[in-house]
Amino acid sequence: MRRSGVLLAAMLTAGLLAGCSSPGAPTPVGSGAPVLPYLHVVIPPASAPDRTPYLADPAGREVILRGVAAVGMQDVAYPDANGGPAIFPVDPAAYAGTCPTASPLIPQPPLCEVEAAKAEFSQSTAPGSGDDFAQMRQLGFDVVRLVLNWSQLEPTPGTYAPTYLSRVAQVVGWARQQGIYVILDMHQDQYSRFILPAPAGTTPAGCSPSGGSDGAPAWAVFTDGKPACAFEGQAALNPASSAAFSEFWHNHPVAGNLGSSPGPGLQDHYIGALTALADRFTGDPTVLGYEIMNEPQPGSLAYPPLTDVYQASAQDLYPFYKRVTEALTGVRDGMATCTSTVVYASGTCAYPQEANVSQQAVFYEPMADRNLTDFSIEVSAPFSSYPNLVYAPHVYTHAFTADSFMGYTAQNSPYPPSYDFGYQTAMAEAQAMHSAVLTTEFGDNSGSDADVLAGETAAQDATQTGSTVWAWKGLSGVAGDCWCVRGLTTSYRTTSDGTPGSGDPRTVPGPDNLIPSRQSLLARIEPRAVVGEIVGYVYDPTVRTFVLEAKLPAGFKTVATGDHGAETLVYIPPGVPGTVSVSGQAKVDTVVTEPDGSRLASIAPQADPTPNLYSLRAVDYTVTVGNVAVPSQPLTPLKPIGELQARAAVTTALADAAASTDPAIKAKAALAGALAGFIFGPSDPNAAAGTTTTTTPG
């Protein structure tokens, strides 16, 4: 996640550049720790062309996950980008029954679980308790995207840090204790914190000194002498970061001994770091999967034959994802395994298998430019036959989309056309790549929650999309004004790009307080596991009511009451009232109230006494919570939106902005239009290929 938008970085830079002891071993915790099953991806049949692949449990129930990105374990010395000492310790022993004090020098506090020795519901969730995962569980979160960095995993070439891996294992154990899945996220922003801001007076006109943020180790940074600065004040428009990405995509060789790296290039070393993670956690179903890279960027487009982001995705990004997937899973897709001399030969052979991932998911993101447009500038197509692939776009409607750059507000923006749009396009992209979809970042500044966060969460319900919000805890100068769920206040304003902060760095941040709007919108009634096909579900956070509709397959057999591993499960957060009711072919089995006040309703679907009517019904059973009527008409599922119509929508919006009567918007629109023309290229390859779209945006 970047605090400033990507803003089509490739264009401007192109102009300048012409504690577990063993894998899977359970962490000692209190009694009653939940057992999490492996999840897998289900590809719907061809007879359901609008249905997106989805995550399912061993019983075949569709699983919707909602959670948060947990920060505090990435590069922990942003102001000391010269490699100074870490602000927080890495050794897991430093977190046993205690939590280091938050520092104003870094935007995130440390990740802790002070009372991990106690049972699941015996830990405090009070502000300042230091029990992060108990606090997450109390909000109903059942998945955490754990933000990690390559620099911490491989501090020296070919050597993977056992202490950091043990710290990751400690955190995974805390999540397991609370029944929370973990996505291990290889995170970067602006490639590396070791890209230091250029000295003042040495940068081109209009480019202010700015460094990288987090990600790669110092030895993996090759910037070709390009200045580290931000055009138009946008940290994402950094020539040095762009050059570093280019060298990564071209697998720049690393000098010295290989160590444990599978090869000499940057990508080889990166794959080795992912392998180190997989070797530690392959046997642990708590780890839902591995996210290959956060918000990858095209880098310099000065290397021919790349001319636009469509080509950057096709020639750089997805071949890299294919190599990673081959290395982690051993999937060959009919190709012979590469020899040591041609490991990097794209498309001619399969990358040697380095790990044994078979039941966990491989999460992958599109190019970060999607944050600007709410659709991917790529030709979406399968890149691997590995069955458990999860597409992980980021949706920042009106927060990072191009309309915010041009000066529109969420209330008057002409684009994106709706909050649903970014999720409907993700559905089309995931379907084309035979992948489930889980949005691993979304959010806003909490001051705009009434519009942005409310719209995003409603859109996720409407598209049945799981998600992790950015981010768990953070520091800000004003209480409740934070890109976080729980905020700490501090008078010192730190930065993430290596430039000095402002204020008194000796201030001690205040206790972490749950932001009320985040609790209201994120602690939702939600379907945890659903028998049959989800027709739709709606949660109204204002009156706190819920409706779920589902359709059962032909020949369905009754689920016995008491068989909670086969029933539909609906989660109800603490403090949310309302009776659980059903209609149609189901009955309420149990509604269990947990010690934290949350409830879990188990619904037993029933066989139809008139099975010949199955094909005629749109809905077979309905679950409601609270004072809400069963809908008289079935909920209408939203359909995917393909790239052709998405691109047409943004083109129309740019033209409208260029004709705006507001001179500031008009000026920004001219720049955005020029950049879009470059990054989109002269023609749409999807149109040339005859790609069709599913529905119109809106």
C-alpha positions, 0 to 999 in steps of 0.5 A, spaced: 500 500 500 502 506 498 500 513 501 500 516 494 497 513 488 501 510 483 499 515 478 502 512 472 509 512 474 511 508 468 510 514 463 514 519 467 520 515 469 520 512 462 521 519 460 527 520 464 530 513 464 530 513 456 515 461 535 514 454 532 520 449 532 518 445 526 514 446 520 507 446 522 508 445 529 502 448 533 504 453 538 503 452 545 497 456 547 491 455 551 485 450 551 480 450 545 484 453 540 480 452 533 483 447 528 483 451 521 482 446 515 485 447 508 481 451 503 481 450 496 479 454 490 473 451 486 472 453 479 464 453 477 462 449 471 461 452 464 453 452 465 455 458 470 459 463 466 458 469 470 460 465 477 467 467 479 471 461 482 471 461 490 474 458 496 471 452 499 472 448 505 473 440 505 465 440 505 465 444 499 462 450 502 463 456 499 467 460 504 467 468 505 473 471 509 474 478 512 480 481 515 485 486 515 493 487 513 497 486 519 503 491 519 509 492 524 513 486 522 516 489 515 522 494 515 522 497 521 527 503 520 524 507 515 527 514 518 534 510 518 534 507 511 541 507 511 541 500 515 541 503 522 538 499 528 531 496 528 526 500 532 523 494 534 526 487 536 526 481 531 527 476 536 520 472 538 523 472 545 522 479 546 514 478 545 513 473 550 508 476 555 510 483 553 510 488 547 515 493 545 512 500 546 510 504 540 515 509 537 513 515 533 519 514 528 515 508 524 507 509 522 506 502 525 506 499 532 509 492 533 505 486 532 503 483 539 499 478 543 501 479 550 497 474 553 498 468 548 499 463 554 491 464 556 486 461 552 482 464 546 477 468 549 481 469 556 485 475 553 484 482 554 481 486 548 482 493 551 486 498 548 493 498 550 492 490 552 497 488 546 493 482 544 492 484 537 489 477 535 484 477 540 482 484 538 481 482 531 477 476 533 473 480 537 471 484 530 470 478 527 476 478 522 478 471 520 484 472 516 490 476 516 494 479 511 501 479 514 506 484 511 513 481 511 519 484 507 524 480 502 530 484 506 528 481 513 528 474 510 534 474 506 538 480 509 545 477 505 545 474 499 543 466 499 542 466 507 535 466 510 534 469 517 532 464 522 530 469 527 525 472 522 522 466 520 521 464 527 518 471 529 513 469 523 512 463 526 510 466 532 505 470 529 502 465 525 501 461 532 497 467 535 493 467 529 491 460 529 490 460 537 484 465 535 482 461 529 484 466 524 487 464 517 494 468 515 496 470 508 504 471 508 505 477 504 511 479 500 510 486 501 514 492 498 512 499 496 517 503 492 521 497 491 526 498 497 527 502 503 535 502 501 533 507 495 535 513 499 532 520 497 537 524 492 541 530 496 537 536 495 539 540 489 541 534 485 534 532 482 531 534 475 526 540 476 519 538 479 522 532 482 523 533 490 528 528 494 524 522 495 526 514 497 523 508 497 519 505 502 520 498 504 521 491 500 528 489 497 535 488 501 540 493 500 544 488 495 538 487 491 538 495 489 540 497 482 538 504 480 542 505 474 544 512 477 537 515 477 535 520 482 531 518 487 525 523 487 518 524 486 515 528 480 509 532 482 510 530 489 508 523 488 512 518 491 510 513 486 513 517 480 521 515 482 526 514 477 530 510 482 525 505 484 523 505 477 530 503 475 530 498 480 524 494 478 527 494 471 533 490 473 528 486 477 524 484 471 531 483 467 533 478 473 540 482 474 545 478 477 547 478 484 555 478 485 558 473 490 556 466 492 549 463 491 548 461 498 541 457 498 539 461 492 536 457 487 540 462 482 544 468 481 539 473 479 534 477 483 528 473 481 532 467 483 534 470 490 526 472 491 524 465 489 529 463 494 526 467 500 519 465 498 521 458 498 524 459 505 517 461 507 514 455 504 519 450 507 517 453 514 509 453 513 507 448 508 504 443 513 500 448 517 493 450 514 493 456 518 497 459 512 492 460 507 497 461 502 503 466 499 502 473 496 508 473 491 509 481 491 505 487 493 503 492 488 508 490 483 510 496 478 512 496 471 519 499 472 522 503 466 519 502 459 525 504 456 527 497 455 524 495 448 520 492 446 515 494 452 511 500 450 505 499 455 502 496 461 499 491 457 506 488 455 509 489 461 504 485 464 505 479 459 512 480 458 515 481 465 509 480 471 506 474 469 512 470 466 515 471 473 508 469 477 509 463 473 516 461 475 514 463 482 508 458 482 513 452 478 518 453 484 513 453 490 508 447 487 512 443 482 507 444 477 510 443 470 504 445 465 507 440 460 514 443 460 521 440 461 524 442 468 530 448 466 537 446 467 541 450 471 544 454 465 537 456 462 533 457 469 531 464 467 529 462 460 522 464 459 517 460 456 521 454 454 522 450 460 519 450 467 523 453 473 526 447 478 521 446 484 524 448 490 518 447 495 512 442 496 506 447 496 500 443 494 494 445 499 495 452 500 494 458 495 498 462 491 496 469 491 498 474 486 496 481 484 496 485 477 500 491 476 499 497 481 496 501 476 490 498 477 489 502 483 488 508 479 483 505 474 479 500 478 481 495 472 487 491 470 491 494 464 492 487 462 490 481 457 487 476 463 489 469 461 491 463 465 498 463 467 499 456 471 494 450 472 496 450 479 489 449 482 489 454 488 490 460 485 487 467 488 487 473 484 488 479 489 487 486 487 487 492 491 481 496 490 481 504 493 475 507 489 476 514 490 482 514 495 487 512 489 483 512 483 485 517 478 479 522 480 482 523 486 488 526 483 484 530 478 481 534 484 474 530 484 471 528 491 468 522 493 461 525 492 462 529 485 466 524 482 464 521 475 469 515 475 469 510 477 462 509 476 460 506 482 463 502 488 461 496 485 465 497 479 472 495 481 470 488 484 466 487 478 472 488 474 476 483 478 470 478 477 472 478 470 479 478 471 479 472 476 474 468 471 479 469 465 485 467 469 481 461 473 482 464 480 478 465 486 478 473 488 480 476 495 481 483 495 488 484 499 487 491 500 482 496 500 480 502 505 481 510 506 482 515 511 477 514 516 475 521 516 471 519 509 468 512 512 461 514 511 462 515 504 468 510 501 468 505 506 461 504 507 461 504 499 467 499 499 464 494 504 457 494 501 460 492 494 464 487 497 457 484 499 454 485 493 460 481 489 461 476 494 468 478 495 473 476 501 477 482 503 483 484 508 482 492 509 489 496 510 491 496 516 490 494 523 494 499 527 497 506 525 499 512 528 496 519 526 496 526 529 489 526 530 485 521 533 481 517 529 484 520 522 488 514 520 488 509 515 487 503 520 482 500 524 485 502 531 489 508 531 494 511 536 496 519 536 502 522 536 505 529 535 511 527 531 509 526 523 514 520 521 514 518 513 515 512 509 520 514 504 526 516 508 525 523 508 525 526 515 519 527 519 517 533 523 515 534 530 518 532 537 521 524 536 521 523 543 513 523 544 510 517 546 504 515 542 497 514 546 494 507 547 490 504 541 483 506 540 478 502 536 475 507 531 468 507 531 466 508 524 471 502 523 467 498 528 461 499 525 462 498 518 467 492 519 464 488 524 459 485 520 454 479 520 457 475 514 456 468 512 462 464 514 461 458 510 455 456 505 452 450 503 450 451 496 450 457 491 450 464 494 445 468 490 446 474 494 447 477 501 446 484 504 448 487 511 445 494 513 450 496 518 445 502 520 440 498 522 444 491 523 440 487 519 442 481 514 439 477 509 442 471 505 439 467 499 442 460 497 440 455 492 442 448 493 444 443 487 440 438 484 439 432 488 441 435 495 441 431 501 439 433 508 444 436 512 443 433 519 442 437 525 449 437 529 453 436 523 456 443 524 462 441 519 457 441 513 452 446 515 451 453 513 455 458 518 453 465 519 457 470 524 454 475 528 459 480 531 458 482 539 453 487 540 449 486 534 442 484 536 436 480 532 433 473 532 436 468 526 430 466 522 430 461 516 425 460 510 425 455 505 429 448 505 433 450 511 432 450 519 436 453 524 440 448 528 443 452 533 445 459 535 451 459 540 453 465 544 461 466 545 464 469 551 466 475 547 458 476 545 459 474 538 454 469 535 455 463 530 448 460 527 448 453 524 443 452 519 441 445 516 439 445 509 434 440 507 432 436 501 426 438 497 420 434 498 419 436 490 425 435 487 422 436 480 422 444 482 429 445 483 431 448 476 425 453 477 427 456 483 432 462 484 432 461 491 432 455 495 433 457 502 433 464 506 437 466 512 435 473 516 438 476 522 434 482 525 427 485 524 428 484 516 423 481 511 424 475 506 425 479 500 419 478 495 424 478 489 431 474 489 437 478 490 440 480 483 447 478 483 452 483 480 455 480 473 462 481 471 465 487 467 470 486 462 476 490 460 473 493 454 467 496 457 472 498 463 477 502 459 471 505 455 468 508 461 475 511 464 476 514 457 469 517 457 471 520 464 477 523 462 474 526 456 468 529 461 474 531 466 478 535 460 471 539 458 470 541 466 469 548 467 473 547 473 480 550 471 484 545 476 480 539 474 481 541 467 489 542 468 489 535 471 485 532 466 490 534 461 496 531 464 492 524 466 489 524 459 496 524 456 499 519 461 493 514 460 494 515 452 501 512 453 500 507 459 494 504 455 498 504 448 495 506 441 490 500 441 487 495 446 490 488 445 483 485 448 479 488 442 484 486 437 483 479 440 476 479 440 475 479 447 468 480 449 465 483 456 459 481 460 455 487 462 455 495 462 459 498 468 454 502 473 
